[in-house]
Amino acid sequence: MTESPSLKSALQTRVTDLLGSPYPILQTGMGWVAKPELVAGACNAGAFGFLAAATIPPNEVEAEILAVKRLTQKPFGVNFLMDAPGADVIAEAIIRQGVRAAGYNRAPNAGLITKLKDAGVVCVPTCGAVKHAVKAEKLGADIIIVQGGEGGGHTGSVPTSLLTSAAADAVEVPIVAAGGFRDGRGLVAALAFGAEGIAMGTRFLMTRESPVPDATLQRYIDAQVPDVILSTALDGLPQRMIANELIRELEHGSPLRKLLMAIRNAFILRRETGATISELIRSGFAMRRNQKLSNAQMILAANAPILARIAMSDGNPARGYLPSGTVAGVIDDRPSCDALISRIVSEAEQTLTRLCA
Ligand SMILES: Cc1cc2nc3c(=O)[nH]c(=O)nc-3n(C[C@H](O)[C@H](O)[C@H](O)COP(=O)(O)O)c2cc1C
């Protein structure tokens, strides 16, 4: 990719300086999806990738970090849940392995953030509201990703276009815009809104390096904008996803059926993460406190990770959960990360040239 010096400098921001990536494009931590192949693919293409550690047993995270290192020499990050059992084990692995950045969202833990920062790890929380971004900055964030309502998975209600500029005005640290990005025009728009980069989940899910099985990926390719809905059926919190057979049943299902499903998924989560019952209960109460959840929502919390695995790993898109940004409705290809990043950067360059002409 060749750029004129001025266009190149428009794409060099505090985010590229802090993260050490050529372009201000981040690949977000997506459970079961942001695995070593995708993270390395994104980084080798010039973006900055986050390994999703929330769906890996904590004592296996270090091996996955090493797997990323075998596939790329570039810096990358690890995204994890600071209030989940084993968060300290993951933070130690991040520090020991010299990982460039740590991503987190709900329940930032001041002690863990200090520990990471003292070790030189760049702290990159994701927030869905301006007041959370202000709090995240006070807790030590170096870069803040703000995810607008168009974004996939758990999401807020403020559109990306409104959230980005408001957050950029409210904090000093660089903002990265997330929710609805897929191309170079979006990157330039985000820069115009005051962001210093974009973060994409769904667009990276739909790449060659994404581990998502073909049957599940086809649902993303086929989805139109109205098929990507916001539902609280999984755990009582708003989540953006592609509507499927499971969600339609859950939206009309009895509370008892939902409860039985949640209990079964809590046991599967326990088996798969190696967490003890008491750790899960403590983590459940921490979530309840931090996210102001009801008892019913707390009990349903295991649904999202386990149901996502059924779609994203097991390849059963009818019975699993399909977290997705609205942007899936306008994406119908599966390029390599390299082709994707080249395309975004050259489109951003052309857009900047056109605007500056
Ligand atoms: C399949 C999928 C899985 C996700 N899993 C997680 C996760 O485990 N933890 C998290 O913090 N965010 C998760 N997210 C949210 C993304 O990290 C990101 O913030 C969001 O996808 C950005 O919006 P976009 O999809 O419009 O690009 C997920 C999103 C998707 C699409």
The ligand as a Tripos MOL2 file, in Angstrom:
@<TRIPOS>MOLECULE
LIG
   31    33     1     0     0
SMALL
NO_CHARGES

@<TRIPOS>ATOM
      1 C1        -19.6000  -12.7930   17.5360 C.3       1 LIG1
      2 C2        -19.3250  -11.7120   18.5220 C.ar      1 LIG1
      3 C3        -18.8330  -12.0510   19.7620 C.ar      1 LIG1
      4 C4        -18.5480  -11.0680   20.7030 C.ar      1 LIG1
      5 N1        -18.0160  -11.4380   21.8940 N.ar      1 LIG1
      6 C5        -17.6250  -10.4830   22.7630 C.ar      1 LIG1
      7 C6        -16.9600  -10.8480   23.9700 C.ar      1 LIG1
      8 O1        -16.7510  -12.0300   24.2600 O.2       1 LIG1
      9 N2        -16.5800   -9.8570   24.8160 N.ar      1 LIG1
     10 C7        -16.7840   -8.5340   24.4840 C.ar      1 LIG1
     11 O2        -16.3910   -7.6650   25.2550 O.2       1 LIG1
     12 N3        -17.4230   -8.1530   23.3450 N.ar      1 LIG1
     13 C8        -17.8250   -9.0940   22.4840 C.ar      1 LIG1
     14 N4        -18.4280   -8.7290   21.3110 N.ar      1 LIG1
     15 C9        -18.5190   -7.2940   20.9370 C.3       1 LIG1
     16 C10       -17.3330   -6.9290   20.0290 C.3       1 LIG1
     17 O3        -16.1200   -7.1060   20.7190 O.3       1 LIG1
     18 C11       -17.3960   -5.5100   19.4370 C.3       1 LIG1
     19 O4        -17.3930   -4.5680   20.4780 O.3       1 LIG1
     20 C12       -18.5650   -5.2970   18.5020 C.3       1 LIG1
     21 O5        -18.7010   -6.4210   17.6600 O.3       1 LIG1
     22 C13       -18.3750   -4.0460   17.6540 C.3       1 LIG1
     23 O6        -19.4340   -3.8500   16.7730 O.3       1 LIG1
     24 P1        -19.4690   -4.3840   15.2330 P.3       1 LIG1
     25 O7        -19.8230   -5.8190   15.3280 O.co2     1 LIG1
     26 O8        -20.5240   -3.5420   14.6020 O.co2     1 LIG1
     27 O9        -18.1210   -4.1800   14.6280 O.co2     1 LIG1
     28 C14       -18.7700   -9.7000   20.3800 C.ar      1 LIG1
     29 C15       -19.2870   -9.3620   19.1240 C.ar      1 LIG1
     30 C16       -19.5570  -10.3440   18.1810 C.ar      1 LIG1
     31 C17       -20.0940   -9.9500   16.8350 C.3       1 LIG1
@<TRIPOS>BOND
     1     1     2 1
     2     2     3 ar
     3     2    30 ar
     4     3     4 ar
     5     4     5 ar
     6     4    28 ar
     7     5     6 ar
     8     6     7 ar
     9     6    13 1
    10     7     8 2
    11     7     9 ar
    12     9    10 ar
    13    10    11 2
    14    10    12 ar
    15    12    13 ar
    16    13    14 ar
    17    14    15 1
    18    14    28 ar
    19    15    16 1
    20    16    17 1
    21    16    18 1
    22    18    19 1
    23    18    20 1
    24    20    21 1
    25    20    22 1
    26    22    23 1
    27    23    24 1
    28    24    25 2
    29    24    26 1
    30    24    27 1
    31    28    29 ar
    32    29    30 ar
    33    30    31 1
@<TRIPOS>SUBSTRUCTURE
     1 LIG1         1 GROUP 0 **** ****
